[in-house]
Amino acid sequence: MEAYTGFAAVYDIFMDNVPYEEWSSYLHGLLLEHGIEEGIVLDLGCGTGAMTERLAAFGYDMIGVDNSEDMLELAMEKRVQSGQDILYLLQDMREFELYGTVRAAVSVCDSVNYITEPEELKEVFRLVNNYLDPEGVFIFDFNTVYKYKEVMGDTVIAEDRGECSFIWDNYCYDEEKINEYDLTLFIREEGKEKNLYRKYQETHYQRGYTLDEMKELIQGSGLIFETAYDAFTHEAPTEKSERIYIIAREYGKLQK
């Protein structure tokens, strides 16, 4: 997993086309459908807290976990502005630790795709099962192999926003199911001449998963798979689904 560094500073600027309000309403709806109306909710891979803040606004007691200090600094700035009582923890989701159990856990915006080794992802799921209340709910999304191979593929994306710009070189390695993207960022220096930019370079890796692979990892971790949806719908995933939501439940505590 690569922690966001230079990109963290401009992440929200380049993600301003993401319909977070719609996504959070969809996620909130799934939580309600599965009996989670209140209580502590864990956000794994919370990033700058965009979703964490919105779930807190729905009334949940939020905990955000991320392994990027730069991203969490931005999340904490948002917390100051909103006044929400959110606990942020600088931890790797592959070995996170909590002080107690939670009603539900969520992980969205393809955070789990950053776990490129299936056995490590199974360990993430095992930890989630361990920290969920009895019959607690885990909801997460992931990008599919189809999306990385057929939609993103070997492409180049570039954007110029004035105060910052980026070049995104994307490479998809079919056999390894690995998607690599090389980011080159140019960010305007504060307090300097307007035409002075600092260059940053980062490389990120994500792994594409199939629904069957996810089901196997979930069941191997101790969680119970409940259902899967084509993202932002209540329809079953298809071969051309680009993002899939999965709902799983805690298993083991009441059975002991």
N, C-alpha and C positions, 0 to 999 in steps of 0.2 A: 504494500500500500504506500502510495506517495502522498505525503501531506501537502496541502496547498500552501504555497509560500507567496510569491509575487502576485499570483492570480487572486489570492484572498482579498487583496485591497480593492479589486475592481469586479469581484465576483457578482455582486448584486447588480452592478451596472449592466453587465452582459446577460444577466438572467432576468432582465426586466420584461422580457416577452413571455416568461413563464406565468401561466394563470394560477398563481398561488391561491387566490381566493376560491376558485373553482376546485382546485385540487384539495384544499383543506376542507371544504364543505363535503366533498366526496368521502374523504377519509373520516371525517366526523360522522357522516351517515353510516359508514361501515361499523364504526365503534358502537353507535347507538343500536344498530341492528343486532349486535352481538352482546348487548346488555351492559356496555360500558358507558354510563351516563356521567360519572364523576370519578374522583380518585386519582391516584398517582399513575402517570403515563410516562414511559421511557421513550425518548427519541434517539435512536442509534444512528450515528452519522449525521448529526444535526446541522453541521456546517455553520452558517452565519445566523442560524436560528429563525429563518423565515417561516418554516412550518411549526417550529416549537412555539413561537410567539402566537401564531394563529390558534393552535390547539389550547394554549393557555387562555386565550380570549374566550374560548368555548366553555371554560370553567374547570379544565383539568389542572391538576398539580403536576407540573412538568419537570422532568429531568432530561437534560440534553448531554449526550456523550459524543465526543469527536476527538480525533487524534491530531488535529491541526490547531496549534496555539493561535496562529494568525486568524483563523476562521472564528474561534471562540472569542477572541478579543472583540471582533465585530458583533458577535451575538450578545456579548455583555454590554456593549454600547447601546444596542437596541433595547435591552432589558432596562437600562437606566431611563431611556426615553419613554418606554411604555409603562414602567412601574410594575411590571409583572414579576411575581415571586418565582423565578425559575432557577433551578440549580444546574449549573454547567460543570461537567467533569472532563478534564483532559485525559482521555483514556483511549486505548486501542480496543475496538469492539471485539477483537479476538480474545481479549483477556480482561474485560471490564469487570469491575466489582461495585456492588451497591451495598447500602447499609441494611436493606430489607427488601421485601418483595413489592411488586407493583401490580396494579389492576390490569394493565395492558402495556405492550411495547409496540412501537412502530419504527419502520425504517423505510424511507421513501427517497425519491430522486435518484434511483439506482445505486444507492450507497453500497448494497451488498455485492454489486458487480466488481467493486474494488478488491474483494476477497477472491484472489485468482486461484487459490488452491482449494478444491472441494472439501478436503479433510478439515481445513481451517474454517471454512464456512459452516461445516457441521458442528464444529466446536462453538461458533457463535450461536447457532441454534440451541445447542446444549445449555449454554450459559443463559440464554433467554428463558428456556424451560425452567431452569433452576431459580431464576429471580421472579417468575410470574406467580401471582396468587394462584391457589387451586382453581383450575379451569379458567385461568386468565387467558387473554387473547393476544396473539401476535399477528400484526398486519404489516406486510412489506411488499414493495414492488421490485421488479428487476427488468433489465433490458434483455431481450432474447437474442439467441444466436442469429435469427433471421434479421433483426434490426442491424446488428453489427456487420453482417455479411452483405445483405441486399440493400439496405438503406444508407448506412454510413460508408461502408466499403473503404476504398482507397480514395479519399476525397480531400480537398483543401477548402477551408472556410476562412474568410477574412472579414473583419469589421473594423470600421474607424468611427469612434465616438467623440472625436475631438480631444478630450482630456486623456484618452487612452485608446489603444487599438490592439488587435491581436491577429495572428496567423495560426490557424489550427490545421496541422498536417495529420491526417488520420490514416492508419494502416490496420488492416484486418488480416490476422493470420488464421486461416481456416482450420488447419490441422490442430493447432493448439487452442483454438477458440478464444484467442486473446486479441483484444482491441487495444492498439497503442495510439495515443495521440500526443504529438509534440506541440507544445504551446510556445509561441514567441510573442511576448508582450512588450508594448511600449507605453509607459505610464509617465504622464507629465509630472515633472518635479514641482512640489509646492514651494512657493516663495522664490522661485527662480524665474528666469526668462521664460516667456510663454512657449517658446519653440524648443525648450530643452526637455528631452524625454530620457528616461532610464529604461534600458532593455533588460528583460527577464526571460529566462528559458526554463521550461519545466517539461518533464515527460511523465505521463500518466498511463497506467495499465488497468484495463477492466477485462473481465472474463464474461463471455456470453454463456448463459445456461438455458437448457430446455426445461419445460415444465416437468417432464419425467425425472430429470436430474434433481430438480428442486424437491419433488415429492420424496425421492429416495433419501436425500440428505435430511429432510425434515423428520421422516420416520426413523432414520438412524440416530437422530439426536434425542429422541424421547418425546418430541412434540407430536401432536395429532393433527394431521392435515384435515382441514374442513372443506375448503372450496378455493377455487381460483376464478378470477374474472379478467377478461380483456380490459385493460386499464380504463377507468372512469366510466365503466358500464357495469351492468349485472349480467352480461353475456359471457358464455363460455369462451375461453381462448381458442384461437384458430392457428393454423400453420403460419399465418402472416401477422400474428399479433406482435407488435413491437415492444410493448411493455405489458407486463402481467402483474396483477395484484394477487397475493396469496393470503388467506386467513388460516391460521393454525391455532390450536389450543394447548394449554399446559396439560401435562399428563404425569401422574405419579404421586402427587402429594396426598390426595385423598385416598389413593389406593394402598398406601403404605400401612 
